[in-house]
Amino acid sequence: MNGTTTRLALETVGLRKSFAGTAAVDGLDLRVPEGSVFALLGPNGAGKTTTVQILSTVLRADAGEVRVAGHDPARDPDAVRRAIGVTGQSPAVDNLLTGEENLTLMADLHHLERAEGRRRIAELLERLDIAEERGRPAVTYSGGQRRRLDLAMTLIGRPRIVFLDEPTTGLDPRSRRTVWRIVRDLVDGGTTILLTTHYLEEADRLADRVALLDHGRLVAEGTPEELKRLIPGGTIRLRFADARTLDAAARLVGGSGDDDSLTLEVPSRGGTRSLRELLDRLGDARIAVEDLAIRTPDLDDVFLTLTGHHDEDGGPAR
């Protein structure tokens, strides 16, 4: 399947899966290099979670080729399971157990010797900043603490590949940034992360490469910067002192005006030349600009352009 020297942690060719005659994954080709963060980005129903379930041996593909850590999940699921860890959309912790007891249970399931298990638990509690909560029942944890405990349980067996399915949904901004830091630390240590997310900022900040999915199909794939370069230009946002000046500017250069904020958004080809030409036209007409901001295309613009709709947050997705 892999004709290059790049070492791949995950690879799919022509992956397909349908439910009741409806395609959830429709001919998906993915190549995820080792030691990287690869994000699957798309709305509900795009096929993100179904893809993760196939790669993690929960579901069997209808067609296509799959390799996870060099193994076929359908033919050798045990080998795949030994190489991976999975953190699902909802934390899989036992609320009646303490944080330490949850981790001890996972250490036993991974057949770690008692001393090794204790060392690993202490390391993860400290690393994920929940050491002070180790003796408390998980039911008393905050959402961010529960998510970190769930991630610690995933990491107890030192997986080479970690699947994070919507890992920060419902978290406050501080907890979300903590999870982001943990993800980058894992990758710096050589772990491969396959991330599914609704959050455009999350994919932009974390991912080395992003695959945009829509209705089970791959619509674009590349680094965040490569994807954003698919959309030329951006907008220049100008603010004026009063409505009269705003109206004069709008008549001269066009764009979309907002009377409440006294701002005008003008499409731009990008670069300093476009900005200079715009300001020169306004200056020649003696129209004074109070302030300006340049907005470059983001992943939301890419997704809207390629699919015709925004990527929206919502409930669980297949």
C-alpha positions in Angstrom: 0.0 0.0 0.0 2.8 2.4 0.8 5.2 3.0 -2.1 7.3 5.7 -0.3 9.9 5.7 2.4 7.6 7.7 4.8 6.8 5.6 7.8 3.1 5.5 8.2 1.2 4.9 11.4 -2.1 4.6 9.6 -3.2 4.1 6.0 -6.5 3.5 4.3 -7.2 3.0 0.6 -10.8 3.1 -0.7 -12.3 2.7 2.8 -16.1 2.3 2.7 -18.8 1.7 5.3 -22.6 2.0 5.0 -25.5 1.9 7.4 -28.9 0.9 6.0 -27.8 1.7 2.5 -26.4 5.1 3.4 -22.6 5.6 3.0 -21.0 6.9 6.2 -17.5 6.5 4.7 -17.2 6.6 0.9 -13.9 5.7 -0.6 -11.6 7.3 1.9 -7.8 7.4 1.4 -5.7 8.5 4.3 -2.0 8.4 5.0 -0.9 9.4 8.6 2.8 9.7 9.2 4.3 8.4 12.5 4.8 10.9 15.2 2.3 13.5 13.9 -1.1 14.9 14.6 -3.6 14.2 11.9 -7.1 15.8 12.2 -10.3 14.7 10.6 -12.5 17.8 10.4 -16.1 17.8 9.4 -19.7 18.3 10.5 -22.0 15.7 12.0 -22.4 12.8 9.6 -19.1 13.5 7.8 -17.8 10.0 8.7 -15.2 11.0 11.3 -16.3 8.7 14.1 -17.1 5.8 11.8 -13.5 6.0 10.4 -12.1 5.9 14.0 -14.3 3.0 14.9 -13.0 1.0 11.9 -9.4 1.9 12.6 -9.7 0.9 16.2 -11.4 -2.5 15.4 -14.9 -1.5 16.7 -16.4 -1.7 13.3 -15.5 -3.8 10.2 -15.1 -2.0 6.9 -17.4 -3.0 4.0 -14.5 -2.4 1.5 -11.1 -1.0 1.2 -7.6 -1.7 2.6 -6.6 -0.6 6.1 -3.3 -0.7 8.0 -2.9 0.4 11.6 0.7 0.1 12.9 1.3 -2.2 10.0 -1.6 -4.5 10.8 -5.0 -5.1 9.2 -7.7 -4.5 11.8 -10.0 -7.1 10.3 -7.3 -9.9 10.1 -5.3 -9.1 13.2 -7.4 -7.0 15.6 -5.4 -8.0 18.7 -2.2 -6.7 17.2 -3.9 -3.4 16.4 -5.4 -3.1 19.9 -1.9 -3.6 21.4 -0.7 -0.6 19.4 -3.5 1.8 20.0 -5.3 3.8 22.7 -8.8 5.3 22.2 -10.4 8.3 24.0 -14.0 8.6 22.9 -16.4 11.5 22.9 -17.6 10.7 26.4 -15.1 10.0 29.3 -15.1 6.2 30.0 -14.3 6.5 33.7 -16.0 4.7 36.6 -17.6 7.5 38.7 -17.6 5.4 41.9 -13.9 4.8 41.8 -11.2 7.3 42.6 -8.9 8.6 39.9 -6.1 6.3 41.2 -8.4 3.3 41.3 -9.5 3.9 37.7 -5.9 4.0 36.6 -5.1 0.9 38.7 -7.9 -1.0 37.0 -6.5 -0.1 33.6 -2.9 -1.0 34.7 -4.3 -4.5 35.7 -6.0 -4.8 32.3 -2.7 -4.1 30.6 -1.0 -6.8 32.8 1.5 -4.3 34.2 3.5 -5.6 37.2 2.4 -3.9 40.4 5.5 -1.8 40.9 5.5 -0.8 37.2 1.8 0.1 37.4 2.3 2.3 40.4 5.2 4.2 38.7 3.1 4.6 35.5 0.1 5.8 37.5 2.1 8.3 39.4 3.7 9.6 36.2 0.4 10.1 34.4 -1.3 11.7 37.4 1.5 14.3 37.6 1.8 14.7 33.8 -1.9 15.3 33.3 -2.1 17.6 36.4 -4.6 15.5 38.4 -2.2 14.2 41.1 -4.0 16.2 43.8 -7.3 14.6 42.8 -6.0 11.0 42.9 -8.0 10.0 46.0 -11.3 11.6 45.1 -14.2 9.7 43.4 -14.3 10.5 39.7 -17.9 11.7 40.1 -16.5 14.8 41.9 -14.2 15.8 39.1 -14.8 18.7 36.8 -15.3 18.2 33.1 -11.7 19.0 32.4 -10.4 16.7 35.1 -12.6 13.9 33.9 -11.3 14.3 30.4 -7.6 14.3 31.6 -8.3 11.2 33.7 -9.9 9.5 30.7 -6.8 10.4 28.6 -4.5 9.0 31.4 -6.4 5.7 31.3 -5.9 5.6 27.5 -2.1 6.2 27.9 -1.5 3.7 30.7 -0.4 1.0 28.2 2.0 3.4 26.3 0.1 3.2 23.0 2.0 4.1 19.8 -1.2 5.5 18.2 -3.9 7.4 20.1 -7.3 8.1 18.7 -8.9 11.2 20.2 -12.6 11.5 19.1 -13.9 15.0 19.9 -11.6 15.2 22.9 -12.4 18.8 24.0 -16.2 19.0 23.3 -17.9 20.7 26.2 -14.7 21.8 27.9 -14.0 25.3 29.0 -11.2 27.3 27.2 -8.7 26.6 30.0 -9.3 22.9 30.0 -9.2 22.8 26.2 -5.8 24.4 26.2 -4.5 21.9 28.8 -5.6 19.0 26.5 -3.9 20.7 23.6 -0.7 20.9 25.5 -0.9 17.3 26.5 -1.4 16.3 22.8 1.6 18.2 21.7 3.7 16.7 24.5 2.6 13.2 23.4 3.6 13.9 19.7 7.0 15.3 20.8 7.5 12.0 22.5 6.9 10.1 19.3 3.2 9.2 19.7 0.9 9.5 16.6 -2.4 11.2 17.2 -5.5 10.9 15.0 -7.9 13.6 16.1 -11.5 14.2 15.1 -12.9 17.6 15.9 -15.6 20.1 15.1 -13.4 22.9 16.3 -11.6 24.7 13.5 -9.2 26.4 15.9 -8.3 23.1 17.4 -7.4 21.6 14.0 -5.5 24.8 13.1 -3.5 24.8 16.3 -2.8 21.1 16.7 -2.7 19.3 13.4 0.3 18.7 11.2 -2.2 17.7 8.5 -5.9 18.1 8.2 -8.4 16.0 6.2 -11.7 17.8 5.4 -14.6 15.2 5.3 -18.1 15.8 4.0 -20.8 13.1 3.6 -18.1 10.4 4.1 -15.8 11.7 1.3 -12.4 13.4 1.5 -12.8 16.9 0.0 -9.3 18.2 0.7 -6.2 17.3 2.7 -3.0 19.1 3.6 -1.4 21.2 6.2 -3.6 23.9 7.7 -1.6 26.5 5.7 -1.9 24.6 2.5 -5.6 24.3 2.9 -6.0 28.0 3.6 -4.0 28.9 0.5 -6.8 27.2 -1.5 -8.8 30.3 -0.8 -7.3 33.5 -2.3 -7.1 36.8 -0.6 -9.3 37.7 2.4 -11.0 40.9 3.6 -9.9 44.3 4.9 -12.0 45.7 7.7 -12.1 49.5 7.8 -13.6 51.6 10.6 -14.7 55.2 10.1 -15.6 58.1 12.4 -19.2 58.5 11.3 -21.9 57.0 9.1 -21.5 59.7 6.4 -17.8 58.7 5.9 -18.7 55.0 5.9 -21.3 55.6 3.2 -18.9 57.6 1.0 -16.3 54.8 1.3 -18.8 52.1 0.5 -19.9 54.0 -2.7 -16.2 54.3 -3.7 -14.8 50.9 -3.1 -17.8 48.7 -2.5 -17.8 46.0 0.2 -20.2 45.2 3.1 -20.9 48.0 5.6 -22.2 47.9 9.2 -23.8 51.1 10.4 -23.7 50.1 14.0 -19.9 49.5 14.2 -19.2 52.0 11.4 -17.1 49.4 9.6 -16.7 48.3 6.0 -15.4 44.9 4.9 -13.8 45.0 1.5 -12.6 41.8 -0.4 -8.9 41.7 -0.8 -6.6 39.8 -3.2 -4.1 39.6 -0.3 -0.7 41.1 0.0 0.5 44.7 0.7 -0.2 45.9 -2.9 -3.9 45.3 -2.5 -4.0 47.1 0.8 -1.9 50.1 -0.5 -4.2 50.5 -3.6 -7.3 50.6 -1.4 -5.9 53.2 1.0 -4.6 55.3 -1.9 -8.1 55.4 -3.4 -9.6 56.4 -0.1 -6.9 59.0 0.4 -7.3 60.5 -3.0 -11.1 60.9 -2.2 -10.2 62.5 1.2 -11.9 59.7 3.1 -10.2 59.2 6.5 -9.9 55.7 7.9 -9.9 55.5 11.7 -8.7 52.0 12.0 -8.2 48.8 9.9 -7.7 45.1 10.3 -6.8 42.4 7.8 -8.5 39.1 7.9 -6.9 36.2 6.1 -8.8 33.0 5.1 -9.2 30.4 7.8 -10.3 26.8 7.8 -13.9 27.8 8.1 -13.6 29.7 4.8 -12.0 26.7 3.2 -14.7 24.4 4.4 -17.5 26.7 3.3 -15.9 27.2 -0.1 -15.3 23.5 -0.7 -18.6 22.1 0.7 -21.1 25.0 0.5 -21.8 25.0 4.2 -20.0 25.8 7.5 -18.6 23.2 9.8 -20.9 23.4 12.8 -20.6 22.1 16.3 -23.3 19.7 17.4 -24.1 16.3 18.8 -22.3 13.0 18.3 -21.5 12.2 14.7 -20.8 9.1 12.8 
